[in-house]
Amino acid sequence: MAAQPDPRLTRFREELLPIIMRVFAPDRVIAFGSRTRGEALRSSDLDLIVVARSFANVPWVDRQARVQEAIGAPFAMDFLCYTPEEFARKVEEFGVVQTAARTGIVLHPAAA
């Protein structure tokens, strides 16, 4: 029997991703962490990476707040927000971004 999709991930994909697409025009959006692996607890947040050129002149500390403000953040989410150049560097380093890029669910661009 196939695992049921996580309800928060489904809601994000259907309701919130279109807002992020419109406001930030991201190159890539990746969901990762316990909600993508089917290991989430009731209290688990949804972990996401958003890669967008529109973050270029936005201080790192302000990016997550801008995304959460744009979507209204109806449940706990944690955003890592990078420019394409920052993401390209981070994905080469050992750490959460590299792991997320390898094992996460690419929400945009949609998998072919």
Long-range contacts (C-beta under 8 A, 24 or more apart in sequence): 3-38, 6-35, 6-36, 6-38, 6-40, 6-46, 8-35, 8-40, 8-46, 8-75, 9-35, 9-36, 9-46, 9-105, 11-74, 11-75, 12-46, 12-48, 12-77, 12-107, 13-107, 16-71, 16-74, 17-107, 17-108, 19-70, 19-71, 20-50, 20-67, 20-70, 20-71, 21-108, 23-70, 24-50, 24-52, 24-54, 24-55, 24-67, 24-70, 25-52, 25-53, 25-54, 26-50, 26-51, 26-52, 26-54, 26-108, 27-51, 27-52, 27-53, 27-84, 27-109, 28-87, 28-106, 28-108, 28-109, 29-106, 29-107, 29-108, 30-100, 30-101, 30-104, 30-105, 30-106, 30-107, 31-104, 31-105, 31-107, 32-96, 32-99, 32-100, 32-103, 32-104, 32-105, 33-100, 33-104, 36-103, 36-104, 36-105, 43-76, 44-76, 45-75, 45-76, 45-77, 45-78, 46-75, 46-76, 46-77, 46-78, 47-77, 47-78, 47-80, 47-100, 48-77, 48-78, 48-79, 48-80, 49-79, 49-80, 49-81, 49-82, 49-87, 49-97, 49-100, 49-101, 49-104, 50-79, 50-80, 50-81, 50-82, 51-81, 51-82, 51-83, 51-84, 51-87, 52-81, 52-83, 52-84, 53-83, 53-84, 55-81, 55-82, 55-83, 56-83
